[in-house]
Amino acid sequence: MSGEQITNNSVETQNLEGELHSLKKSSRKKRVDINVLLNKVRLAQKKEKMESTIFFSLVAAVIVVTGIIVSI
């Protein structure tokens, strides 16, 4: 092998190693924390529960007001 081929091979090897290293770093960043996901689900359930409570309260208020108006 000539010196030029050896140099090209070592440069390509270094580039591949650099790409592998960056892939490993990016895969670390893509990890998902189960606690974060659970917190999101809990917040969504809490919001849903609050919305249903408000809706039920509004329906109950309309029924009560309608009952009072009819009884007068």
Helices and strands as residue ranges (DSSP letters): H 3-29, H 34-71
